[in-house]
Amino acid sequence: MLAESISSLAPLVKELGARGIVVNTIAPCAIETDFGGGVVRDDSKTNAHIAGATALGRVGLPDDVGGAVAALLLEGTHWINGQRIEVSGGMML
């Protein structure tokens, strides 16, 4: 999956880079949302299991992902290009 996400970026990075447009992808881990029927958010056992696998000791929240996206939009980040940015709280380290 990782190799696919990076290799699928390459054509876009090359094509759009010539026009000064950067292309990156955000790769969140388990986030407390409706995705998957809301199991990460609503099932305490699943939530605790995933929280135990992160360095920060909790599952991700939508604002955690939003913060990463917002950071990529800041001035001075135009040199970050063609990257898969994991937003996982240090999961599985």
N, C-alpha and C positions, 0 to 999 in steps of 0.2 A: 504494500500500500504506500509506504513512504517513497519507494523508488518511482512508483506511478505518479504520485503527486508532484514530485520534483521534475520528472521527465516531461510531464504534460505542461509544465510551466515554460520549458525551454523555448518552444516555438513562439509563444506570446512574448516572452522576455526579449527575444531577438527582434521580432517584428515591431513591437511597440516601443522598445528601447530606442530605436532609430528616430522616433518622434518625441523622445524625452519623457515617455510614460513608463513608470515602474510597475512591475507585477510581482505580487507576493501572495502567499496563501496563509491563512490562519488555521491551525490544527488544534482545536480544543479537545480536551479529554472529557470525561463525564461531567456534565453541567446540569445543575438543578433546573430543568425546563420540562416542557410537555413532550419532548422528543422521547421516543420509546415508551410512550404511554405514561410518562412522568415517573418512571420507576426510581430513578436516582433521587428525585425530589421527595417522592411519596412513600417509598419503602425504606424504613429505618435500617433494616439489615443491609440492604444494598448500599445505602448511603454510608453506613459505618465501615463496610468492607472497602469501598473505594477511598474513603477518607484515610483509612489506615495504610493505603498504598501511596499516598502523596507525602512529600516532604513537609508540606504546610499543615497536614493533619486534618484536611477538610476537602469536600468536593467543591468544584467550581460553581460560581454564580454567573448569571448573564452579564453582570457588570464587569466581571473579570475579563470576559471575552471582549466586551465593548471597550474596555480600557486599552487592550492591546491594539484593537483596530484604530482607536483614537490616537494612540502613540505613533502609529505608522503615518498618520496624516499630518503630524507636526512638521513645521519648517525644519530643515536640516536633515531630514531622513531620506532625501532623494537618492542617496547612494545605496540604500538598502533595496536590493533588486534581485528577483529570482529566488527568494527564500521561502522556505516552509517554516513558519514560526509556531512552535508548539506552545500552547497555553494550557499547562497541565498542573501547575502547582508543584512541579517536580515529581510527577508520578513515576513509579517503578524505578527510582534511582537507588 
